[in-house]
């Protein structure tokens, strides 16, 4: 696979270059928003502790992390003491509350000010409820995130006590988890996938693909943190790759591994309230998917990477198999390098998801 760095830097050994390149996979994706970077960093910290058997932790079960714009200022209100680089220390993280910066690399920490069951109420009472929050539950192996603060919706992630491996199966697992936990129904979907107030009518938002793209970039960065780097919107000579996954190759050089092309199929075009949405014909959806196949195949060939096409189905009637459409089948048959194609159903209501057999 082609590397992004091919020439040796004068005065720098190849081993130093390889080490520096490998460390790049640990750098947060700068395109992510602050709360997304924070969630990724906290998960990396917690899973590093879990994968070492929770060494140096006592009997405590819960730890709390809050993203603060000025951690020192907030922490000093409660007598919290300075902490830095927790991922590189043996300092306990359970039984404590931390006010940290967006990369969770520095800030203030203190003993939990109340019982675990009262943490959310305590944060709200202290008027800190606008701070993104992650709560660690060691015994249940859960990370519970509230990206909009203590009063917002929750997201549950499993704490992995075994490090993920950079495999195609792991990518599928990450995509499967993100679909079920973050995309399946409007109550958990990111803003922009559905038009506000019109999801039950299956009216998509103005840019659903972009909303899903950002969610997946965050999930994949968090899932493979320290092993693989996920980046959005990579412009190359033949187009723009939605998401690229990079990992060090056998020589330790940063290289393409997988390219993900995302497409959305839908029942109608976006329309605001009281405006009748224009229907999308089956042939239009088939053309979108066929274009995704061409793009993924071309990008994979150009970058020497495995091509994936992830199709998110926002149609109300999902009985028609889009991958069986003649236009799609013909396009796949033309490809020397066939993308892995998957269809992920999204529903306009929780009841529709249950009727379709989703728990």
C-alpha positions as CSV (number, residue, x, y, z in Angstrom):
1,X,0.0,0.0,0.0
2,X,1.3,3.5,-0.8
3,X,2.8,5.3,2.2
4,X,2.3,9.0,2.8
5,X,6.0,9.4,3.6
6,X,8.6,7.9,1.2
7,X,11.8,9.8,1.7
8,X,14.1,9.5,4.7
9,X,14.5,12.8,6.4
10,X,18.1,14.0,6.5
11,X,19.7,13.5,9.9
12,X,16.8,11.3,11.2
13,X,17.0,7.5,11.4
14,X,14.3,5.3,9.9
15,X,13.4,3.9,13.4
16,X,12.7,7.5,14.6
17,X,10.5,8.1,11.6
18,X,8.6,4.9,12.2
19,X,8.1,5.7,15.9
20,X,6.9,9.1,15.1
21,X,4.5,7.9,12.5
22,X,3.0,5.2,14.8
23,X,2.5,7.9,17.4
24,X,0.4,9.9,14.9
25,X,-2.4,7.3,15.3
26,X,-2.9,8.5,18.9
27,X,-3.4,12.2,17.8
28,X,-7.1,13.1,18.0
29,X,-8.8,14.0,14.7
30,X,-8.7,17.8,14.5
31,X,-11.9,17.9,12.4
32,X,-13.9,16.5,15.4
33,X,-15.6,19.0,17.7
34,X,-14.3,19.4,21.2
35,X,-16.8,17.2,22.9
36,X,-16.1,14.4,20.4
37,X,-12.4,14.7,20.9
38,X,-13.1,14.5,24.7
39,X,-15.2,11.4,24.4
40,X,-12.5,9.7,22.3
41,X,-9.7,10.6,24.7
42,X,-11.6,9.5,27.8
43,X,-12.5,6.2,26.2
44,X,-8.8,5.7,25.3
45,X,-7.8,6.4,28.9
46,X,-10.4,4.1,30.5
47,X,-9.7,1.2,28.1
48,X,-6.0,1.5,28.7
49,X,-6.7,1.0,32.4
50,X,-9.2,-1.9,31.7
51,X,-6.7,-3.6,29.4
52,X,-4.0,-3.5,32.1
53,X,-6.4,-5.2,34.6
54,X,-7.3,-1.9,36.4
55,X,-4.0,-2.0,38.2
56,X,-3.5,0.7,40.9
57,X,-7.2,1.2,41.2
58,X,-8.9,0.5,44.5
59,X,-12.3,-1.0,45.2
60,X,-14.2,2.0,43.7
61,X,-16.5,1.4,40.7
62,X,-17.3,4.8,39.3
63,X,-15.3,7.7,37.8
64,X,-16.6,10.9,36.4
65,X,-15.0,13.1,33.7
66,X,-16.3,16.6,32.7
67,X,-15.1,18.7,29.8
68,X,-14.4,22.2,31.0
69,X,-13.2,25.2,28.9
70,X,-11.2,26.3,31.8
71,X,-10.5,23.2,34.0
72,X,-8.3,25.0,36.5
73,X,-10.9,27.7,37.2
74,X,-13.7,25.2,37.7
75,X,-11.6,22.8,39.7
76,X,-10.4,25.5,42.1
77,X,-14.0,26.0,43.3
78,X,-14.0,22.6,44.9
79,X,-10.3,22.3,46.0
80,X,-9.5,19.9,43.1
81,X,-5.8,19.4,42.5
82,X,-3.8,19.5,39.3
83,X,-3.6,16.4,37.1
84,X,-1.9,15.8,33.8
85,X,-1.3,13.0,31.3
86,X,-3.4,10.4,33.2
87,X,-3.0,7.9,30.4
88,X,0.7,7.8,31.2
89,X,0.5,7.6,35.0
90,X,-0.7,5.2,37.6
91,X,-2.9,7.7,39.4
92,X,-6.4,6.2,40.1
93,X,-9.3,7.4,38.1
94,X,-12.1,5.6,39.9
95,X,-13.8,7.1,42.9
96,X,-12.9,10.5,41.5
97,X,-14.2,13.4,39.4
98,X,-12.1,15.2,36.9
99,X,-12.4,18.6,35.1
100,X,-10.3,18.2,32.0
101,X,-9.5,19.9,28.7
102,X,-10.7,18.6,25.3
103,X,-8.0,16.0,25.0
104,X,-8.4,14.9,28.6
105,X,-4.7,15.5,29.0
106,X,-4.7,18.0,31.8
107,X,-7.0,19.7,34.3
108,X,-8.1,19.1,37.9
109,X,-9.2,16.1,39.9
110,X,-10.9,15.4,43.2
111,X,-12.6,12.6,45.2
112,X,-16.2,12.1,44.1
113,X,-18.2,14.8,46.0
114,X,-21.3,12.5,46.5
115,X,-22.5,9.0,45.9
116,X,-22.5,7.6,42.3
117,X,-26.3,7.6,42.2
118,X,-26.4,11.4,43.0
119,X,-23.6,12.5,40.6
120,X,-25.9,13.8,37.9
121,X,-28.0,15.7,40.4
122,X,-24.9,17.2,42.0
123,X,-23.6,18.4,38.6
124,X,-26.9,20.0,37.8
125,X,-27.2,21.6,41.3
126,X,-23.7,23.1,40.8
127,X,-24.8,24.6,37.5
128,X,-22.3,22.5,35.6
129,X,-25.0,20.7,33.6
130,X,-23.8,22.3,30.3
131,X,-20.4,20.5,30.5
132,X,-20.1,17.3,28.4
133,X,-19.8,14.4,30.8
134,X,-18.6,10.8,30.8
135,X,-19.2,8.4,33.7
136,X,-17.2,5.2,34.0
137,X,-18.8,2.1,35.5
138,X,-16.1,-0.5,36.0
139,X,-18.2,-3.4,37.2
140,X,-20.7,-3.1,34.3
141,X,-18.0,-2.3,31.8
142,X,-19.9,0.8,30.6
143,X,-19.0,4.3,29.6
144,X,-22.1,6.5,29.8
145,X,-21.6,9.8,27.9
146,X,-23.8,12.9,27.9
147,X,-22.4,15.0,25.1
148,X,-24.9,17.8,25.8
149,X,-24.3,17.9,29.5
150,X,-25.9,16.2,32.5
151,X,-29.4,16.9,31.4
152,X,-28.9,15.6,27.9
153,X,-29.4,12.2,26.2
154,X,-27.0,9.4,27.1
155,X,-24.9,7.2,25.0
156,X,-23.6,3.8,26.3
157,X,-20.3,2.3,25.1
158,X,-18.9,-1.0,26.3
159,X,-15.5,-0.7,27.9
160,X,-13.2,-3.2,26.1
161,X,-10.7,-5.0,28.4
162,X,-9.0,-6.4,25.3
163,X,-7.4,-4.1,22.7
164,X,-9.1,-4.0,19.3
165,X,-7.1,-5.3,16.3
166,X,-6.9,-3.6,13.0
167,X,-9.1,-6.0,11.0
168,X,-12.0,-5.8,8.6
169,X,-14.1,-7.7,11.1
170,X,-13.4,-5.0,13.7
171,X,-14.5,-2.3,11.3
172,X,-17.8,-4.2,10.8
173,X,-18.2,-4.5,14.5
174,X,-17.7,-0.8,15.0
175,X,-20.2,0.0,12.2
176,X,-22.7,-2.4,13.6
177,X,-22.5,-0.9,17.1
178,X,-22.7,2.6,15.8
179,X,-25.8,1.7,13.7
180,X,-27.6,0.2,16.6
181,X,-26.6,2.6,19.3
182,X,-26.3,5.9,17.4
183,X,-28.3,5.8,14.2
184,X,-31.2,3.4,14.2
185,X,-34.0,5.7,15.4
186,X,-34.6,9.5,15.5
187,X,-34.1,9.7,19.3
188,X,-30.5,8.6,19.1
189,X,-29.7,9.9,15.6
190,X,-27.4,12.9,15.3
191,X,-29.0,16.2,14.3
192,X,-29.4,16.5,10.5
193,X,-30.2,13.0,9.6
194,X,-34.0,13.7,9.8
195,X,-35.8,16.9,9.2
196,X,-36.8,18.3,12.6
197,X,-40.4,17.1,13.5
198,X,-40.8,15.1,10.3
199,X,-39.0,11.9,10.9
200,X,-42.2,9.9,11.2
201,X,-43.0,11.0,7.7
202,X,-39.5,9.8,6.6
203,X,-38.4,13.3,5.5
204,X,-34.6,13.4,5.6
205,X,-32.6,16.4,6.9
206,X,-30.8,18.7,4.4
207,X,-27.5,16.8,4.7
208,X,-28.0,13.4,6.2
209,X,-24.9,11.9,4.7
210,X,-22.7,14.6,6.4
211,X,-24.3,14.0,9.8
212,X,-23.7,10.3,9.5
213,X,-20.2,10.8,8.3
214,X,-19.3,12.8,11.3
215,X,-20.8,10.2,13.7
216,X,-18.9,7.4,12.0
217,X,-15.6,9.3,12.1
218,X,-16.0,9.8,15.8
219,X,-16.9,6.1,16.4
220,X,-14.1,4.8,14.3
221,X,-11.5,7.1,15.9
222,X,-12.7,6.0,19.3
223,X,-12.9,2.4,18.4
224,X,-9.4,2.1,17.0
225,X,-7.7,4.8,19.1
226,X,-4.0,4.2,19.2
227,X,-4.1,1.7,16.3
228,X,-5.8,3.3,13.3
229,X,-6.5,6.9,12.4
230,X,-9.9,7.9,10.9
231,X,-10.1,11.1,8.8
232,X,-12.9,12.7,6.9
233,X,-13.0,14.5,3.6
234,X,-9.7,13.5,2.0
235,X,-9.4,15.2,-1.4
236,X,-7.4,13.3,-4.0
237,X,-6.9,13.8,-7.7
238,X,-10.0,11.7,-8.7
239,X,-12.4,12.9,-6.0
240,X,-13.1,13.2,-2.3
241,X,-13.0,10.2,0.0
242,X,-15.7,10.4,2.7
243,X,-13.6,8.5,5.4
244,X,-10.2,7.0,5.2
245,X,-8.6,4.7,7.7
246,X,-4.8,4.8,8.0
247,X,-2.5,2.5,9.9
248,X,1.3,2.0,10.0
249,X,2.3,-0.6,7.4
250,X,5.0,-3.3,7.8
251,X,7.7,-0.7,7.6
252,X,6.0,1.6,10.2
253,X,5.0,4.2,7.5
254,X,1.6,5.8,7.6
255,X,-0.5,4.3,4.8
256,X,-4.0,3.9,3.6
257,X,-5.8,0.8,4.8
258,X,-9.5,1.2,4.1
259,X,-11.6,3.9,2.3
260,X,-15.3,4.2,3.3
261,X,-17.8,5.8,0.9
262,X,-21.2,6.7,2.4
263,X,-24.5,7.0,0.6
264,X,-28.0,7.6,1.7
265,X,-31.2,6.3,0.0
266,X,-34.5,7.8,0.9
267,X,-38.2,8.1,0.2
268,X,-38.3,11.8,-0.4
269,X,-36.1,14.9,-0.7
270,X,-35.7,17.3,2.2
271,X,-38.6,19.7,2.9
272,X,-39.4,22.1,5.7
273,X,-42.6,21.9,7.7
274,X,-45.8,22.4,5.8
275,X,-44.0,21.9,2.5
276,X,-44.8,18.7,0.6
277,X,-41.6,16.7,0.0
278,X,-40.8,15.6,-3.5
279,X,-40.6,11.8,-3.8
280,X,-37.4,10.0,-4.7
281,X,-37.9,7.3,-7.3
282,X,-36.3,3.8,-7.0
283,X,-34.2,4.6,-10.1
284,X,-32.7,7.7,-8.3
285,X,-31.7,5.7,-5.3
286,X,-30.2,3.0,-7.5
287,X,-28.2,5.7,-9.4
288,X,-26.9,7.0,-6.0
289,X,-25.7,3.6,-5.0
290,X,-24.1,2.9,-8.4
291,X,-22.2,6.1,-8.1
292,X,-21.0,5.1,-4.7
293,X,-19.8,1.8,-6.1
294,X,-17.8,3.6,-8.8
295,X,-16.3,6.1,-6.3
296,X,-15.4,3.4,-3.7
297,X,-13.8,1.2,-6.3
298,X,-11.8,4.1,-7.9
299,X,-10.6,5.4,-4.5
300,X,-9.6,1.9,-3.4
301,X,-7.6,1.3,-6.5
302,X,-6.0,4.8,-6.5
303,X,-4.9,4.5,-2.8
304,X,-4.2,0.7,-2.7
305,X,-6.8,0.3,0.0
306,X,-9.9,-1.9,0.7
307,X,-13.1,-0.1,-0.5
308,X,-16.2,-0.1,1.6
309,X,-19.6,1.3,0.6
310,X,-21.9,1.9,3.5
311,X,-25.5,2.6,2.5
312,X,-27.9,4.1,5.0
313,X,-31.5,3.4,4.2
314,X,-33.9,6.2,5.2
315,X,-36.7,4.8,3.0
316,X,-40.1,4.2,4.6
317,X,-40.6,1.1,2.5
318,X,-37.4,-1.0,2.7
319,X,-38.7,-4.2,1.0
320,X,-36.9,-3.4,-2.2
321,X,-33.3,-4.7,-2.1
322,X,-31.3,-1.8,-3.5
323,X,-28.3,-4.1,-4.0
324,X,-30.4,-6.3,-6.3
325,X,-31.4,-3.4,-8.6
326,X,-30.1,-4.1,-12.1
327,X,-28.2,-0.8,-12.3
328,X,-26.4,-1.6,-9.1
329,X,-25.7,-5.2,-10.1
330,X,-24.3,-4.1,-13.4
331,X,-22.0,-1.5,-11.8
332,X,-20.7,-4.1,-9.3
333,X,-20.0,-6.5,-12.2
334,X,-17.8,-3.9,-13.9
335,X,-15.5,-3.6,-10.9
336,X,-12.2,-5.3,-10.8
337,X,-11.9,-4.3,-7.2
338,X,-15.4,-4.8,-5.8
339,X,-16.3,-2.7,-2.7
340,X,-17.8,-4.4,0.3
341,X,-21.4,-3.1,0.2
342,X,-23.7,-3.0,3.2
343,X,-27.2,-1.6,3.8
344,X,-28.0,-0.2,7.2
345,X,-31.8,0.5,7.9
346,X,-32.7,3.7,9.7
347,X,-36.3,4.2,10.9
348,X,-38.4,7.3,11.3
349,X,-39.8,6.1,14.7
350,X,-39.0,3.6,17.4
351,X,-42.2,1.7,16.8
352,X,-41.3,1.2,13.1
353,X,-38.0,-0.2,14.2
354,X,-39.7,-2.6,16.6
355,X,-42.2,-3.7,13.9
356,X,-39.2,-4.4,11.7
357,X,-37.8,-6.7,14.3
358,X,-35.2,-4.5,15.9
359,X,-35.1,-4.7,19.8
